[in-house]
Amino acid sequence: MGSLPVNASPECAARRRATVSASDLAPLFSAQRRHLDHFFDRLDMSQAAAFAQALLDAPGAVFFTGVGKSGIVARKIAQTLASLGFARAGFLAPVDALHGDIGALFPGDVLVLLSKSGASDELLALAPCARAKGAYLISLTSAASGADCPLAAACDLNVHLPLQGEVCPFGLAPVTSTAIQMVFGDTVVAAIMEARRLSRDQYASNHPAGKIGKTLIFKVKDVMKKQNELPLCKEGDMIMDQLTELTSKGCGCLLVVDEEHHLIGTFTDGDLRRTLKASGPAIFSLTVGEMCNRNPRTITANAMAVEAMEKMESPPSPVQFLPVVDDNNVVCGIITLHGLVAAGL
């Protein structure tokens, strides 16, 4: 096996504190750009299209596998493909597969093997076993097909991912090859989304949690206040008589309605301060209807919650709430910025 050099002691490492400057980074990013341009300029689009079509036409599950950093990329691409909901997709650890997990493979399944060198022992051992199970094998390698890429010969389809070099002082660490693998895999997944005409609702159904899911799933009716939570008043009510309603519902406003709950306007705590400053003691004789905003922004219950946030933030000035009305302008709720933030939006 040979011998490895002894690492310096932690005390010595602490005394030699390393630094990285902008001037150190600039040439590395330039080199990375050149390497990526090399990949884009030389990628065989016919191979890429064949790979995408194989995933689209897969009659069974699609598994991805790889060793080391390539394995991490393989897992990520598998998870992204699975999130679309078009096919069963997953990661198959090569060593575990050789110790029983290959039982997950069935005839007609697709197995995608990622390897920079195309010569990983674990993948070369797995390929004939997967073929014996009836799987269709695809290799993604940076080594061109031939004697230097035995994995390509063991698979039904090989996609060459052109690699000029690694941005690494030794040209060894997979800091460019893995970026190429990730870019290629995710771009193909985007192509599959377009080919299958994936809708926002379909995508949202597989992302029920987190900001992605909440943005695509939550509607105004899911986060709005309603019924007894609404700060309602009539336009003939005296302003000073409605202070409790204005402050107790946590909305910072009053919704001014008629007898049938049609929205007439809104009156905010900001309106109260401005009226008090302008009118002084005369505020005791003013009605809500005299001072309310009769042209407020509104939204419907079936609108997306993210649309409500966008409407709140739109010019000429942001607002903290929106009355929720139906097609007949009848108030059915109120949605607040605080409520949207509390919901994770």
BAZA-763940 format. One record per residue (C-alpha): y, z, x; residue in three letters. Coordinates in steps of 0.02 Angstrom, whole numbers, padded with zeros to 5 digits, always signed. Layout:
<rs>
YZXALA...
</rs>
This chain:
<rs>
+00000+00000+00000MET+00118+00025+00147GLY+00249+00159+00164SER+00419+00185+00083LEU+00573+00253+00171PRO+00615+00434+00140VAL+00767+00454+00027ASN+00918+00545+00095ALA+00937+00724+00039SER+01044+00760-00116PRO+01167+00852-00003GLU+01198+00696+00102CYS+01215+00588-00053ALA+01344+00707-00125ALA+01449+00696+00035ARG+01446+00505+00028ARG+01524+00483-00143ARG+01519+00300-00193ALA+01661+00210-00282THR+01677+00046-00377VAL+01843-00045-00390SER+01903-00192-00493ALA+01898-00299-00337SER+01714-00254-00316ASP+01673-00302-00496LEU+01769-00465-00507ALA+01656-00570-00393PRO+01500-00499-00476LEU+01559-00548-00650PHE+01606-00720-00583SER+01432-00738-00509ALA+01353-00683-00672GLN+01455-00813-00766ARG+01396-00949-00646ARG+01216-00896-00669HIS+01233-00897-00859LEU+01318-01068-00854ASP+01172-01130-00750HIS+01055-01070-00888PHE+01154-01150-01029PHE+01175-01315-00937ASP+00990-01332-00897ARG+00901-01258-01048LEU+00783-01386-01126ASP+00838-01390-01308MET+00677-01476-01361SER+00579-01327-01295GLN+00698-01206-01381ALA+00680-01301-01545ALA+00491-01300-01531ALA+00495-01112-01504PHE+00608-01083-01655ALA+00500-01195-01764GLN+00342-01102-01710ALA+00420-00939-01768LEU+00476-01017-01931LEU+00304-01091-01966ASP+00204-00938-01913ALA+00073-00909-02049PRO+00046-00730-01995GLY+00137-00599-01894ALA+00244-00630-01740VAL+00218-00512-01593PHE+00320-00501-01434PHE+00260-00427-01271THR+00317-00404-01093GLY+00311-00287-00944VAL+00453-00181-00876GLY+00629-00242-00919LYS+00557-00398-01000SER+00459-00283-01113GLY+00618-00195-01167ILE+00696-00364-01212VAL+00537-00414-01303ALA+00544-00256-01408ARG+00727-00287-01452LYS+00698-00467-01507ILE+00548-00413-01610ALA+00652-00280-01698GLN+00791-00404-01735THR+00669-00531-01807LEU+00585-00395-01912ALA+00755-00343-01982SER+00773-00515-02064LEU+00622-00484-02175GLY+00550-00660-02158PHE+00393-00614-02064ALA+00300-00464-01999ARG+00361-00444-01821ALA+00329-00312-01691GLY+00308-00267-01509PHE+00135-00264-01430LEU+00128-00163-01269ALA+00018-00264-01150PRO-00078-00119-01073VAL-00105-00034-01240ASP-00161-00201-01312ALA-00300-00209-01182LEU-00355-00036-01237HIS-00370-00065-01423GLY-00200-00115-01493ASP-00248-00298-01486ILE-00338-00261-01648GLY-00171-00290-01733ALA-00185-00476-01690LEU-00265-00591-01819PHE-00299-00778-01820PRO-00138-00873-01851GLY-00026-00738-01777ASP+00099-00787-01643VAL+00111-00691-01479LEU+00267-00720-01373VAL+00250-00665-01191LEU+00410-00635-01091LEU+00399-00640-00901SER+00527-00687-00770LYS+00395-00737-00643SER+00262-00802-00762GLY+00136-00712-00654ALA+00129-00534-00724SER-00048-00470-00703ASP-00044-00375-00868GLU+00008-00529-00967LEU-00116-00641-00877LEU-00252-00518-00926ALA-00192-00510-01106LEU-00172-00698-01137ALA-00358-00747-01144PRO-00398-00596-01251CYS-00261-00641-01374ALA-00321-00821-01379ARG-00496-00760-01418ALA-00422-00670-01568LYS-00354-00836-01633GLY-00170-00806-01590ALA-00048-00945-01545TYR+00027-00904-01374LEU+00204-00941-01317ILE+00272-00894-01147SER+00456-00874-01102LEU+00471-00883-00914THR+00603-00917-00782SER+00473-00995-00669ALA+00444-01178-00712ALA+00272-01232-00771SER+00153-01264-00628GLY+00057-01173-00495ALA+00194-01043-00480ASP+00184-01001-00665CYS+00003-00967-00716PRO+00060-00887-00879LEU+00127-01055-00940ALA-00044-01134-00913ALA-00126-00994-01013ALA-00015-01022-01166CYS+00000-01155-01300ASP+00188-01174-01273LEU+00302-01129-01128ASN+00491-01116-01136VAL+00575-01122-00966HIS+00728-01008-00954LEU+00820-01080-00801PRO+00872-00944-00680LEU+00987-00979-00532GLN+00979-00802-00463GLY+01000-00618-00499GLU+01169-00531-00481VAL+01094-00399-00368CYS+01127-00362-00183PRO+00945-00407-00148PHE+00924-00542-00281GLY+00780-00441-00353LEU+00835-00324-00493ALA+00820-00412-00663PRO+01004-00402-00709VAL+01028-00587-00748THR+00854-00640-00801SER+00849-00508-00938THR+01022-00561-00998ALA+00958-00739-01013ILE+00804-00682-01108GLN+00911-00581-01229MET+01036-00722-01257VAL+00897-00847-01287PHE+00798-00737-01405GLY+00946-00680-01509ASP+01015-00858-01523THR+00848-00920-01588VAL+00846-00777-01714VAL+01019-00832-01772ALA+00953-01009-01794ALA+00810-00942-01900ILE+00934-00848-02009MET+01027-01010-02041GLU+00867-01111-02069ALA+00804-00986-02197ARG+00978-00974-02275ARG+00976-00785-02264LEU+01097-00708-02389SER+01202-00553-02362ARG+01103-00464-02498ASP+00937-00505-02414GLN+01002-00445-02247TYR+01072-00286-02326ALA+00906-00244-02409SER+00831-00215-02235ASN+00979-00112-02173HIS+01000+00027-02303PRO+01070+00152-02179ALA+01207+00146-02049GLY+01371+00055-02060LYS+01292-00118-02075ILE+01193-00069-02229GLY+01333+00030-02309LYS+01454-00114-02284THR+01336-00238-02365LEU+01259-00127-02500ILE+01386+00000-02562PHE+01490-00052-02711LYS+01646+00032-02777VAL+01546+00110-02919LYS+01434+00197-02791ASP+01576+00296-02710VAL+01712+00308-02843MET+01764+00464-02938LYS+01743+00455-03126LYS+01756+00548-03292GLN+01815+00728-03266ASN+01859+00693-03084GLU+01999+00573-03133LEU+02182+00632-03123PRO+02240+00561-03291LEU+02403+00583-03385CYS+02507+00494-03519LYS+02671+00406-03483GLU+02766+00527-03597GLY+02707+00681-03502ASP+02841+00775-03405MET+02823+00760-03217ILE+02832+00946-03185MET+02700+00980-03317ASP+02575+00872-03222GLN+02586+00955-03051LEU+02418+01041-03073THR+02334+00877-03120GLU+02419+00790-02974LEU+02359+00916-02844THR+02193+00980-02911SER+02087+00821-02913LYS+02102+00783-02727GLY+02167+00606-02754CYS+02351+00629-02716GLY+02401+00534-02871CYS+02403+00523-03060LEU+02333+00377-03159LEU+02450+00345-03304VAL+02354+00282-03457VAL+02381+00252-03642ASP+02276+00322-03785GLU+02137+00193-03753GLU+02138+00229-03565HIS+02221+00063-03520HIS+02305+00082-03351LEU+02494+00086-03361ILE+02533+00136-03183GLY+02512+00266-03046THR+02616+00413-02987PHE+02583+00484-02813THR+02631+00642-02722ASP+02745+00530-02620GLY+02830+00475-02780ASP+02853+00658-02824LEU+02941+00695-02659ARG+03053+00543-02674ARG+03098+00584-02855THR+03137+00764-02811LEU+03248+00710-02668LYS+03340+00581-02773ALA+03354+00676-02938SER+03357+00859-02888GLY+03353+00974-03042PRO+03352+00821-03156ALA+03168+00800-03114ILE+03130+00932-03246PHE+03184+00809-03382SER+03095+00655-03314LEU+02930+00587-03381THR+02790+00516-03275VAL+02813+00348-03361GLY+02994+00336-03304GLU+02950+00353-03120MET+02775+00280-03103CYS+02727+00120-03014ASN+02684-00003-03152ARG+02608-00134-03038ASN+02478-00042-02933PRO+02335-00122-02838ARG+02171-00108-02932THR+01989-00151-02906ILE+01832-00170-03013THR+01678-00060-03008ALA+01563-00202-02952ASN+01670-00251-02803ALA+01603-00209-02631MET+01664-00043-02561ALA+01719-00128-02400VAL+01829-00242-02506GLU+01914-00088-02576ALA+01952-00028-02400MET+02023-00197-02352GLU+02132-00198-02507LYS+02196-00022-02467MET+02245-00077-02292GLU+02326-00242-02342SER+02515-00276-02332PRO+02650-00235-02373PRO+02597-00054-02343SER+02430+00039-02344PRO+02381+00150-02490VAL+02259+00296-02503GLN+02176+00252-02669PHE+02140+00115-02794LEU+02119+00135-02982PRO+01955+00060-03040VAL+01973-00042-03200VAL+01863-00155-03307ASP+01904-00330-03369ASP+02013-00255-03506ASN+02114-00149-03382ASN+02031+00010-03445VAL+02017+00146-03311VAL+01837+00189-03267CYS+01864+00272-03099GLY+01964+00293-02940ILE+01913+00257-02761ILE+01999+00347-02617THR+02010+00315-02431LEU+01940+00489-02402HIS+01790+00447-02511GLY+01757+00286-02414LEU+01765+00377-02247VAL+01651+00515-02313ALA+01526+00381-02365ALA+01521+00315-02187GLY+01631+00163-02214LEU
</rs>
